[in-house]
Amino acid sequence: MARSYRDQGLVVIGVHTPEYDEEHSAGNLQAAIKRLGIDYPVAQDNAYATWNAYGNRFWPALYLIDRDGRIVYRHYGEGEYDVTDARIRALLARR
């Protein structure tokens, strides 16, 4: 989705919060970003600061934040990609 809507104004920022010890390594994270072809910024949240600030409890978690900084959609886990896609399109249409 990041690439699909980039030209329409979608900004994607990944936050990696490690679940396992080996996921704390910046080198391992950089290798995974390269392997997966991720081309948006990814912050490493080893101290769980962002995780806790959002009250998160699930991997993966997706948050859509509107232009005013409000969380307008949350999705936990995999799936429901069509619902997320529709929410993104609706937000971009409000520009």
N, C-alpha and C positions, 0 to 999 in steps of 0.2 A: 504494500500500500504506500510505502514511503515514496517510491519512485513514481507510482501512478499519479499522485496528486501534488508532487513537489512544485510543478510549474503553476499550479492553481493556488499555492500559498500554504500548503501543509508543511509544517515543520515537525520533524520527528527527532526526539532525543531518547536514547536508550539509557536505562539505568540498570547496571548489573549488580545485583545483591547476591553474594555467594551463599549457596546452600551447603556446600561441602568444602572441606579444608583446601583442596587443590584449586578451588575456584577463587581463592584470595590472591593468587599470583597474577600480577599485571601481565607477565609474559604469556601465561595461559590464556588470559582474556584477549590479548592482542592477536594471538594465533587463532582463536575461535572467530574473532571478528573478520579476520582475513579469510579463513576457511569458508565462512558463511557468506562472504561477499557483502557484508554490512557496510554501507557507505554514509551512514549518518553518525553523529557523535554518540559515544557511549561513555557514560560516567561510571566509575567503579565505586560502589557504595559498601566497602568492607566494614564500615562502622555502623551500617544499617540506619544512617541518619535520614536519608530520603525515605527508605522503607518505613521507618517509624513515623516520620512526619505525615505520611499519607495513611497511616494506620493500616498498612498492608499486612496481609497474612498468607498470601498465595503466590505461587510461581506458575505460570507467568501472570502478570497483571497488566492491564492496559487502561490508560486514562486518557480521555480526550479533554483538553482544556481549551476553552474558547478564548477569543482575543482579549477579553477582559480578565483573564486569569482564573476563571471559575471552572471547576471540574464539572463537566456536563454529561459525562458518560464514563462508566466503569465496566470492565469485563475481566473476569478471573478465569484462568484456565484456557484451554484450546477451544476452537470452534466458534460458531456464530459469526463467521467472517462476513457474511452478507449483511447482518445487522450492523456490525461495526462500519462496514463500507457505506451503508446508507446514512449512518450518523455523520460520517466524515463528509459525505457529499452535501448533506443538509447544512452543516456548519460552514462549508466553503461557499455555499450558495448565498449565505447571509452577508458576505463581504461587501 
